[in-house]
Amino acid sequence: MKGLSLVTIGICLVWPISQPQRWVPDEAWLKKAKLTQRPLQGYVRNKETALIIGQAVLAETFGKRFLQNSGPYDAKRFGDVWVIYSYFEPIDKAGGPNLGGVTTVELSAINGSVLGVTTER
């Protein structure tokens, strides 16, 4: 087979590439899912995490303007409950009405759920 040579022709086959399906949990997955063991001290173990969650709850409940006009925030743990608290001034820095007072958010240190939100004037 001495006289044969291989000639390539510029043919390119293009296969359509489909996007992978985006995974979304469903009830079947939830039934067989193995939940992780929670840490002994709970998911909200430190003051910084409690403050972040507490301020996010207040921003969602009262708006970001409320956060700007109150503070500084602090947190204290009582057993399995974090209490995030702040005093807000009677004069609104943005020019609106504000009577002043204290606001608190109570969080579960075990799972991070919101136990309550209070404002007192």
Backbone hydrogen bonds in HBPLUS format (Angstrom, degrees):
<---DONOR---> <-ACCEPTOR-->    atom                        ^
c    i                          cat <-CA-CA->   ^        H-A-AA   ^      H-
h    n   atom  resd res      DA  || num        DHA   H-A  angle D-A-AA Bond
n    s   type  num  typ     dist DA aas  dist angle  dist       angle   num
A0011-ILE N   A0009-ILE O   2.64 MM   2  5.72 127.4  1.91 119.5 102.8     1
A0030-LEU N   A0026-ASP O   3.04 MM   4  6.33 161.2  2.07 152.9 158.5     2
A0031-LYS N   A0027-GLU O   3.04 MM   4  6.26 150.5  2.13 148.0 154.5     3
A0032-LYS N   A0029-TRP O   3.14 MM   3  5.43 126.8  2.44 102.2 115.1     4
A0033-ALA N   A0029-TRP O   2.87 MM   4  5.85 119.8  2.24 148.1 165.2     5
A0042-GLY N   A0039-PRO O   2.93 MM   3  5.01 159.2  1.98 109.2 115.5     6
A0043-TYR N   A0110-ILE O   3.05 MM  67  5.60 157.6  2.10 116.1 121.8     7
A0044-VAL N   A0109-ALA O   3.15 MM  65  4.78 166.1  2.17 141.7 142.2     8
A0050-ALA N   A0046-ASN O   3.21 MM   4  6.50 162.9  2.24 150.5 155.5     9
A0051-LEU N   A0047-LYS O   2.89 MM   4  6.13 155.7  1.95 152.5 159.0    10
A0052-ILE N   A0048-GLU O   3.05 MM   4  6.30 156.5  2.10 147.8 153.6    11
A0053-ILE N   A0049-THR O   3.05 MM   4  6.30 168.8  2.06 155.8 158.2    12
A0054-GLY N   A0050-ALA O   2.87 MM   4  5.95 165.4  1.89 150.0 155.0    13
A0055-GLN N   A0051-LEU O   2.93 MM   4  5.99 163.4  1.96 148.7 152.6    14
A0056-ALA N   A0052-ILE O   3.07 MM   4  6.21 151.5  2.16 142.6 150.5    15
A0057-VAL N   A0053-ILE O   2.99 MM   4  6.27 152.7  2.07 151.3 158.6    16
A0058-LEU N   A0054-GLY O   3.03 MM   4  6.32 159.7  2.07 148.1 153.3    17
A0059-ALA N   A0055-GLN O   2.90 MM   4  6.06 156.5  1.96 146.3 152.7    18
A0060-GLU N   A0056-ALA O   3.04 MM   4  6.19 153.3  2.11 142.2 149.0    19
A0061-THR N   A0057-VAL O   2.89 MM   4  6.05 148.7  1.99 146.0 155.4    20
A0062-PHE N   A0058-LEU O   2.75 MM   4  5.65 170.2  1.76 152.7 156.0    21
A0063-GLY N   A0059-ALA O   2.89 MM   4  4.43 132.6  2.12 111.0 122.7    22
A0066-PHE N   A0063-GLY O   3.20 MM   3  5.56 131.7  2.44 103.6 114.5    23
A0068-GLN N   A0064-LYS O   3.08 MM   4  6.43 151.0  2.17 148.2 156.2    24
A0069-ASN N   A0065-ARG O   3.14 MM   4  6.37 138.8  2.31 142.8 152.8    25
A0069-ASN N   A0066-PHE O   3.18 MM   3  5.25 130.4  2.44  96.3 109.0    26
A0070-SER N   A0067-LEU O   3.37 MM   3  5.28 162.8  2.40 100.1 105.1    27
A0071-GLY N   A0087-TYR O   3.44 MM  16  6.03 165.4  2.46 138.7 142.8    28
A0074-ASP N   A0085-TYR O   3.02 MM  11  5.59 154.5  2.09 156.5 164.5    29
A0085-TYR N   A0074-ASP O   2.86 MM  11  5.59 161.5  1.89 156.7 163.0    30
A0076-LYS N   A0083-VAL O   2.97 MM   7  5.40 150.6  2.06 140.2 149.1    31
A0083-VAL N   A0076-LYS O   2.88 MM   7  5.40 162.5  1.91 152.6 158.3    32
A0078-PHE N   A0081-VAL O   2.75 MM   3  5.26 172.7  1.76 167.2 167.6    33
A0081-VAL N   A0078-PHE O   3.10 MM   3  5.26 156.3  2.16 118.2 125.3    34
A0109-ALA N   A0080-ASP O   2.81 MM  29  5.00 176.7  1.81 134.8 135.6    35
A0082-TRP N   A0107-LEU O   2.84 MM  25  5.05 161.2  1.87 147.7 153.4    36
A0107-LEU N   A0082-TRP O   2.86 MM  25  5.05 161.2  1.89 147.0 153.4    37
A0084-ILE N   A0105-VAL O   2.83 MM  21  5.07 170.6  1.84 154.8 157.3    38
A0105-VAL N   A0084-ILE O   2.80 MM  21  5.07 145.5  1.92 143.9 153.5    39
A0086-SER N   A0103-THR O   3.05 MM  17  5.53 141.2  2.20 153.7 161.7    40
A0103-THR N   A0086-SER O   2.92 MM  17  5.53 162.5  1.95 160.2 166.1    41
A0088-PHE N   A0101-GLY O   2.80 MM  13  5.43 163.7  1.83 147.4 153.0    42
A0101-GLY N   A0088-PHE O   2.99 MM  13  5.43 143.1  2.13 151.2 149.9    43
A0095-GLY N   A0092-ASP O   3.11 MM   3  5.34 165.8  2.13 110.7 114.7    44
A0102-VAL N   A0120-GLU O   2.76 MM  18  5.22 150.8  1.85 148.9 158.7    45
A0120-GLU N   A0102-VAL O   2.74 MM  18  5.22 158.9  1.78 156.1 163.5    46
A0104-THR N   A0118-THR O   2.83 MM  14  5.23 159.7  1.87 148.5 153.2    47
A0118-THR N   A0104-THR O   2.93 MM  14  5.23 162.3  1.96 143.9 149.2    48
A0106-GLU N   A0116-GLY O   2.83 MM  10  5.13 169.5  1.84 152.0 154.2    49
A0115-LEU N   A0106-GLU O   2.71 MM   9  5.21 160.5  1.75 145.9 150.2    50
A0108-SER N   A0113-SER O   2.87 MM   5  5.32 159.7  1.91 154.4 161.2    51
A0112-GLY N   A0108-SER O   2.83 MM   4  4.88 138.6  2.00 130.7 140.4    52
